[in-house]
Amino acid sequence: MQPSAAQSAADSGASGHASETGDEASAGDDSVLLDPIVVTAEEQLKQMLGVSTITAGDLKKLPVTNDISELVRKMPGVNLTGTSSTGQRGNQRQIDLRGMGPDNTLILIDGKPVMSRNAVKMSRGGDRDSRGDSNWVPVDAIERIEVFRGPAAARYGSGAAGGVVNIITKRPQKLTVTASTLFELPQHGEEGKSFRTSLTVGGPVNDIVSFNLTGSFNRTSPDGLDINSDAAGGTSVVAGREGVRNYDVRGSVKIAPDETNKLTIDGALSRQGNLYAGDSLLSNLTDANAYLKENYGNETNRMTRGALSLQHDGKYDFGTSMSYLQWERTINSRLGEGSTGAIDGQINSDAWKTVRLDNLSAKSEWNLPFELGFEQTATLGAEFRGEFMYDPVSITTATANPIPGTPASAADRDKRTEQLMLGLYGEDNIRVTDDWTLTPGLRFDQSDTFGSNLSPSLNSSYELTPEISIKAGIARAFKAPNLYQLNPNYVYKTRGNGCPPGYSVTDGCYVVGNPDLDAETSINKEIGISYNKEDFLNVGLTYFHNDYKNRIAASTVAVGGTSGTYYYFQWDNTPEAVIQGLEGNLSFPITDTLSWSTNATYMIESKDKTYNQPLSLVPKYTINASLDWQVREDLRLSLSGTYYGEIAGAATNVGTGKAQDDTTREAYGILNFGLTYDVTEHLELSAGVKNILDERLFRTDEGANSYNEPGRSFYLGMNATF
């Protein structure tokens, strides 16, 4: 491997497993012959154009208030959206990669899947009352974040059709104690203020054992009840952003008895409680429901996630290995909510209801270097995922009319559902020439629910010159149906008003789970060119195109029923959707201490072909830019901004098939300033202003006006390390 390529792998923060092979050094006493480095398929994929790395330095430049999604959104191809184009639960924005929707973004922590959001029921329109899975690791415990988009993400299995966000936690190399705190105060009193603090202790105990322990608390207050009243013409129609209160404890013990074997035991316990701001799925603060306003500022739902894993890393003469076993339990507790018609998702009880989801995942991956015509490294792996849900809450809607396969009484329905998946995959990183690398791959998954899925892939990189390279990839990605979509005991009743067009009934319409669903699939393609000359210029342009098939949505065509009385519908695989766009990046040093970087995303097309409507509410284009100045060795300044193009609303509700408001949200920009100052070797201060120009947007639920963009705020942070 050429030194430049090896250095590139190191610079990208690649965490794959490399194997070194070669003959004994035969040069003279003053020379050292280095063994060649064989790059694995995973490391090669990390060099693809659809891959970005957020470093610890990036996390310092503009500190995250609470959720890492605030920073991930500044990567190419990334935005924040709700889980569907309806705009419902609009302020519950999550990471959306290349317009494929948050449910097609797989979150990993240290390479292991996080699936807690699957404990939250999916409404008929595809919405969840969930903050997603990007906020389970305290910001101060993160070393870096890897973002994979497009073909490079397909190797990670179900849920990665849009991409993967891999959160890598810190592992101190020497005994260290770190205390951090951050205050953020909004200029406008009706917007929620934030405070977070954490303490980390970690490092080696001896030559064999090391540990790391982090505790963290975070609180963000809810927006005021009337924050959107002026935008709504004097009445508070929809709620602002809810607050959140986080408690996190995570620990790790690493045991390395020799150079061959390393054992890592990880454990985490996190609790996220919302601080209610008055939101519900289909209603607003003017409703005659006392629970909406009486619960303002209180917890109305809480998610508790516990995870325990054991990982083994091996380094052998013939290659390397990584194997783990992880158990994840999520407790989803919330006040009782309506589950039918207009009261769906509306708090109607002081009693707490609980859903429990257990996820068991295991993986073993081996990297085997060999030479057969070309220098190669084969990657072979097996992965298991099991989902086990106990849900006595979401199955309680009775059916007064017969639906085959669904007991009429909730008492007769099974409260337990599960799904098992086994995946086998292989990749081969082939160094065809000094300039050309090919990485073919094949993944096969078998499930007890949707059957089998085959995911081939091919990625390639060719260096035209030491600075200019062309990279391309194609892969078939997939996502398994979730347990709510599969469960015939999960019933939604419309009460008549929500029946699709053409269905007039007296007893209402039902939407039920479908155990015969197929997996969603996507053919992801990308091609791009990049120029990278160290300390001079880094520029690239990528075209991506995703053909999205078998997307799961609530059907608008009845499966059965009685004309004029009732109809029932199922979750079903719908026709195609298409997403295509461009990603670009440009960065260069202006002087030795001043540097500029920018990236841009342009969505050429993002449409569900059933209704010819957008898949999710993402901007037509997004531009991120930053100017960084190392004023002195101890002082760094950063000026950054994002400009979002207009967001088109969907004219058709994907859940009901009915027409809805398609008002466009106009383009807007956000400008931020931050500084970090090293007071001493052990103490660092950070301060800054977010949204300097005070560009505020208010949620009205008119088309794409589905979320609040907060105004100017000021932050002050401290980090002490000993």
ZITA-V605103 format. One line per field, one symbol per residue. ss: DSSP state (H for helix, E for strand, L for the rest). Layout:
ss=???
This chain:
ss=LLHHHHHHHHHLLLLLLLEEELLLLLLLLLLLLLLEEELLHHHHHLLLLLEEEELHHHHHHLLLLLLLHHHHLLLLLEEEELLLLLLLLLLLLEEEELLLLHHHEEEEELLEEELHHHHLLLLLLLLLLLLLLLLLLLHHHEEEEEEEEHHHHHHHLLLLLLEEEEEEELLLLLLEEEEEEEEEEELLLLLLLEEEEEEEEEEELLLLEEEEEEEEEEEELLLLLLLLLLLLLLLLLLLLLLEEEEEEEEEEEEELLLLLEEEEEEEEEEEEEEELLLLLLLLLLLLLLHHHHHLLLLLLEEEEEEEEEEEEEEEELLEEEEEEEEEEEEEEEEEEEELEHHHELLEEEEEEEEEEEEEEEEEEEEEEEEELLLEEEEEEEEEEEEEEEEELLLLLLLLLLLELLELLLHHHLLLEEEEEEEEEEEEEEEELLLLEEEEEEEEEEEELLLEEEEEEEEEEEEELLLLEEEEEEEEEEEELLLHHHHLLLLEEELLLLLLLLLLLLLLLEEEELLLLLLLEEEEEEEEEEEEEELLLEEEEEEEEEEEEELEEEELLLLLEEELLLEEEEEEEEELLEEEEEEEEEEEEELLLLEEEEEEEEEEEEEEELLLLEELLLLLLEEEEEEEEEEEELLEEEEEEEEEELLELLLLELLLLLLELLLLLELLEEEEEEEEEEELLLLEEEEEEEELLLLLLELLLLLLLLLLLELLLEEEEEEEEEL
